[in-house]
């Protein structure tokens, strides 16, 4: 089978991959690209997860693309609505025609002599090979094959059904049944109120509490602005309003954690009443934003607790029994269905095997350059969202920066860009400054960051906006090399001067 060559290969057709397609078409119209998607559908997270109530935990004015206004009345959107939005975006801009489904990328080998990657992907039981000048990994950060489930004692004794939310299927029946949801994160607080509508009772069993904040599902200002202003202008104003409010709240939490904690718990007490044990069930041992906060639209979780259709138990698990779960306190929770909303497994670059000039390279042993490239690995970038804001804010900036980088290489006649870190000059720190379990379990699987630019990973949209859109492309860490041959320089110049394709507004 012939090996196809592309200027850019994008891996993953979720939020990041679809955004990458748009940016490449708009800013690098002369570049020939394709998107390799391991699954048989686009959408990434929003197509994979099908559990009850699946929704965003970021508002859609920041989770949506900067170039594609969100016009639905609900700011906190459900999974199917988000998936429709992604499909519409891909269709409007012709990105859907660039996707190769069922291509699971396994290996990428860089050749400096040829200035290209050879990418191997599994498709229909065969290995297909592609080559590209630049590899853009938009495959997310977690393992799509399986979520995280701790080792529970005697789990095999339970007579009912056990399901992880990542493996939820349409035949999981919980109507009229007793349900225990193990977990206290975003998935758990989404599942509990939704399942409580039809289950006999839902118990959220948590080892420790999480900060939970209620927020209206609709943004009144956004809806008002949209009724009097053009959609794109109204969207832009709302987007920046939410970005700035989010930054303010995050910085306040870091500077005055006790004050923010007090306000959050006051709001929970107002929802549940003074007699509810807020200290036990809603007061974490850590400070706000040491882990990601959980968002509940319109206080739906609190409503189910007030109504008695759901409850929270804070305890640890001793063992599973035929009828349910025995807790360390000696109490037994009876259940017909147990949902293990116990988290995700981080999988850097989708488990990609990377080889540079014949030498295997582990990206987890590298330093992250501007949070998107890897020291010692040429012509490869990855999209990784914010921990304290929406994924798409950072994805949009990363896509734009990659396009600037590609255009710059064409301009200076170079085929290779490689971030290089001097070991004695860049003190290493964890890539993510978060205490969440899924982050701590994956410390050794993630690259490191440095103590200063350009190796520092900023969780700050405003700083990144300035750096990515207007910052210098040439610095002491980025090495441009491998001059283009004469024929390639002519081709690159012709491509830059060619008229751009028409892109829908």
N, C-alpha and C positions, 0 to 999 in steps of 0.2 A: 504493500500500500504506500502511495506517495506521501512524503512528509510535507505538510503545509507550513508555509512561513507567514508570520504576521509581524508587523512592527511592534505591536503590543498584544500580549495575552492577559486577559483578566480572568481570575479564577473565582467563581462564585457569582450567582445571580440573585443575591438578596439586595438589601438596601444599598450597600456599598457598591456592589457590582453594577447595578442599574445606574447608579449615580456616576460611576466611572465611565460607562458607555456614553452618557449624555455629555460629560465634560470632554472626553476625547473627541467627540464629533464637533463640539462647539469650538474648542480651543486648539485642537490639533486635527483639522479636517483632512490633512494629507496622510494621516496615519491609518494604516489598515489594521483592524483589530478584530478579535473574537472573544466571546465569553464562554468559558468552560464551566458547566454546572454539573455537579455530581449526581444530583437528584433529577427527577423527571419533570420538575416544575420550578418556576421562578418563585422568589419570595423569601427564601431562606427561613429564618426563624418563624415568620408569619405564615408560612405554608406548612412547616414541620409540626408546630405545636397546635394541637386540636382539643385541648382540655377545656372543660366548661368555663365560660367567662373570660377566656384569653383576651387580653387587652394590653395596651401600652401602659408603662408607668412613667412616661414622659408625655408632656402635652404635644399635640400634633403640629403646633406652630414651630416647634424646634425639632421634633422627630421627622417632620416633613422636610422635603428638599427646599433649599433657598430659591430654586428656579421653578418650583411647582407649588402654587398656593394650595393650602388645605382649605376647602370650602364647606366641609360638613359642619353642622352646628355643634357637634360634640368635640371638645378639645381633647378629652381622654377617650380614645377610640377603641372599639373592639377589634379583635384580630381580623375577622372577615372584611371590615371596612378598610383596614390598613392594607390588606392584601389586594383589595380592589384598587386602591390608590396606587400601589406599586405596578399592577398590571396596566392601569391607565397611563401611567408615566412612561413605562417601557413602550407601550403601543404608540403613544403620541409622538415619541421621538425616534421611533424605528429601532430602538435598542433590542426589542424582542426578536428581531430578525438576525441578530448577531449571536444569539445564544445557542450553544451546542449542549443539549441535555444528555444526561446519562454518561458524562465524562468525569470519572473520578481521578483527579490528578494525584499521582503517587510520587513522582520523582522529577527533579529539575537539575540539569547539568549545564554549567556555564563553561564556555570556551572563550578565553581571551583572544585566541588567534582568530576566531571567526566573529567575535563580539556578539555572541548570541547564546540564548538558552535553548537546550533541547528538552522539551517537556513530554513526559510519558503519562498517559491517562488510560485507565481501564474503561472499555466501552463494549458492552454486549459480549463479555468474556474474552475480549482481545485487548492487546496493548496498542494504542495509537500514539504516534509521535508527532509533535509539532515543534517548530522553532520560532523564536521571537527575539527581538532586540531588547525588549523590556518586559519584565514579568510583574504584574500587579496582583497581589494576593488580596482578595476581598471575600475570604472564606469564613469570616467570623473568628471567634476565639474559643469556642467550645466544641466538644466531641458530639457530632450529630448522631453517632451510632448508639450511644448510651449515656444516661445521666448518672449522677452520683448516688449510690445507696450504701450507707454504712453496713458493716457486718452486725446483724442483729441476732442475738442468741435465740435459738430454737424457732427461727422464722418459718421453717418448714412445717411446724405443728399447726399453724393457723389454718382453719378449715374454710375460711372465706377467700375472697379475691384480693390480691395485692397488685397495685399498678403504679408505675412511676409516671408522672404527668407527661414526660417526653415520649412515652410509649402509649399514650391514650388513643383508644380507637372508639369508633361509634357504637360498638356493642357493649361498652362498659355501662352497666345498669346500676343506678344508685337511687332510683325513685322508691320512696317508702322504706329505705334501708338506713341502718345505723352506720355512719361513716366516721373514720378517724383520719384526719389529715396530719401527717407528721411533718412539721416544719413551721417556720415563722417568717419566711421571706416573701418576696413579691408573688411567687406562684401560690403559696399557701393562702395569703390574704385575698387573692383573686378567687381561688377555688371555693373557699368556705362560704361566703355569702351567696355565690351562685348555686352551689349544690344544696344549700340550706333551703332553697325555694321548693325543692321536691323531695329531699331526703327526710327520713323520720327525724334524724338529728345529726348534726355535724359537730365533731369535736376537733379543735385545732390543738394538737399536742406539740408543745414547744419545749425544747431544752432550756432556752433562754429567750427573753423578749427581744423585740425589734422596735425601733421608733416608727410609729405609724401616724401619718398625717392625712387628714381629710381635705379634699379639694373639690370644688364644683366640677361636674363633668363638662359643663359648658362655660366658655369664657364670654361673659356678657359684653365686655368692651370689644372683643374681636367681632362678635356678631353684630354689634352696633356699628362698628367701623365699616364692616363689609356691606352694610345696608346703605351707606352714604358715600363710600369711596370705591375706586376701582379695586378689584380683588387683589391684585399684586401689591398695591400700596398698603391696603388694609392689613394684608398678611405680613408685610415687612415690618410695619409698626408693631404689630402684636408679637412677632418673632423677637424683635429687639427688647420689647417690654419684658417678655418672659426670660430672655437671656440675662438681662440686667437684674431682675428680681432673683433669679436663681443664683447668680454670682454673689449678690448681696447676702442672701441667706446662708450660703456656704461659708463665706468669709466671716460672717457674724458667728456661725457655729464654731469655727476654728478659734476665733478670738475670745468669745464669751460662751463657752460650751454649757456652763451651768445655767446661764440665763435662757439659752435656747432650749435646753432640756426642760426647764421649768415651764416654759410656754407650751411646749409640745404636750407635756403631761397635764397641764391645765386644760388644754383643748380636749384631751381624751376624757378627763373627768367630767367636763361639760357635756360630753356625748353620753356617757354611761352613768352619771350620777355619783354623788359623794360616797355611797355605800359600796361601790365596786372596788375591788382590790387592784387598783391601778399600779401600785408599787410593785406587786408581784408579777403581774401579767404584761405590763407595758413600760417598765422602767429598766432599760438595758444596763449592763455593767460598764459599757463603753460610752464615749461621748458621741453626740450627734455628728454624722458624716465621717466617723471612723469606719463605718460601714454605710452602705447605701440605704437611704430612708425608703420606707414603703408608703406608697400612695394609695388611698382608697377613695374612689370617686363618689361624691355625695354621701360619704360616710356609710357606705353599704355594709361594711363589716360590723360597724357599731350598731347599725339597725338590726342586723340578724342576732347580735348578742342581746340587745334590749328585748327583742321579741321572744327569745328563748329557743329559737330554731338552731342556734349554734352556741357553743361555749368554748372557753379556752382553759386548758390544763397546762400548768408549767411544772414539769417534772422530767426525770430521765427514765429511759426504758431499761427494765431489768431483763425481760424476756417476752417472747411471743407465746401465747397459749392457743389452744384450739378455738377459743371464743373471742380472742382479742389480744390485748397487750397488758402485761403485768408491769406496773411502774415500780421504781425504787422505793417509793413510799409504802408499797404493799397494795395499793389500789389496783383493781383490774378494770380496764376499759373494754367493754364488749363492743364488737363491731362485726358487720357483715362485709364491709369493704374497707381496706386500708390503702390510703394514697401516700406514697413516699415522696413528698415534695421536699426532698433533702438536698437538692442542689444540682449543679452541673459539673462536668469534668472539663477543665480547660485543655485545649489541644491546639498548640501554636501552629499556625499555617496549615491547619487541617492535617497535621502529621506528615507534611511534605518532607521527603528526603532530598537534601540539598548537597550538590557536589560542585566545587569550584576548581576548574582546571585539574580535574582528576582526583582531587582531595575531598573526602566527605567533610562537610561543615555542619556543626550543630548551631542553629540560630540562637538557641537558648544560652549559648556561651558567648554571645556577642553583646555589644552595647547598642542601644536603640538610638539612632540618629534622628532627631526631631520627632521621635515617637513613631516613625514610619519606615525607616530603613535600618539596615543591620551592618555593623562594622565588619569590613572584610568581605562583604557580599555585594558584587556589582549589579547594577541595573535591576534591582528588585525592591519593591516597596509593598507595604501592607497597610490596610485600613483598620484602625482600631479606635473605637469611640471613647468618649469621656466616661469616667466613673461617677462624676458629680453632675452630669448633665446628659443630654440625649446623645445617642450614638451618631446621628446624622450630622450634627453640628461639626464634629471632627472629620467625619467621612467626606463631607463637602469640601472642607479645607484641604484635606489630603489629596483628593482628586485634582483640585486646582493646582496644587503644588507639583504633582507629578507631571501635569501638562506643561507647566512652566519649565520644569527640568528637561523634558523632552525637547521643547522648542529651543532651549538654551544650548543643548548639545548639538542640535542641528546648526545653530547659529555659529558656534565656535568650531564646528567641524570635528567633534569628538564622538566616539561611539560608546564610551564607557564612563560611568560615574561610580565611584566607590568611596563610601565613608571609611576613613581610617582613624583609629583611636590609638594614641600613644599610651601604653599601659601605665606608665608612671605619671601621667598627667591627668587622668580621668578617674577619680575615686568612684567605685561602683556602689550603687544602691539598688534596692528592689525596684522593678519596673512600675509596680502599683503600690502606692502607700495606703493600703487598705487591710483591715483585720478580718474581713469576711473569710469564712471557711474555704470557699472555692478558690479564693486568691492565695491563702496560706498553703493550701494543698498543692498549689502549682508554682510555688516560688522557683523551684529548680527547673521548671519547664518554660519559664519566661526569660526573655533577654533582661539585661540589667540597664539601668539608666545611670547617667553621671550626675555630678553635683552642680554642673554649670552647662550653659548652652555650648554647642547645639545638642548635647547629650541629655539634657534635662527634659523630662516629660511633663509639660505643663498641663494641669487640669484647669485651664483658663482660656475660654473662647476668645476673649478680647486680645490677649497676648498672642495667641496662635494666629488670629486673623491678621494682625500686623506683620508677624514673622513670615507667614506662609504666602500672603498675597503681595507683600511689599519688601520683604527682607531679601538680603543678598543670597544669590544662589551659589556663589563662590566664597568659600571660607577656608580656614586652616584645616578643617576636617574632611572636606569633600575634595576628592582627587579626580579630575577629569583627564582621561587618557585615551589611547587607542585611536589615533587620527583616522578619519574616514578616507577611503580611497577616492580618487578623482571622480569615478563614475557615481559613487554614492553621494558625493557632495553635490553633484549636478542634480541627482534625483531628489535630494532633500530640499534644495533651493526651489526646484520646480514645484514640489509639493506645497511649500510654504506660500508660493505665489499663486497657486491654483485657487479659483473661487471657492468659497466655503459652501457646503451643501445647505439647503434650506432647512432650518430647524424650527419646528413649531414653537410659538412663543409660550 
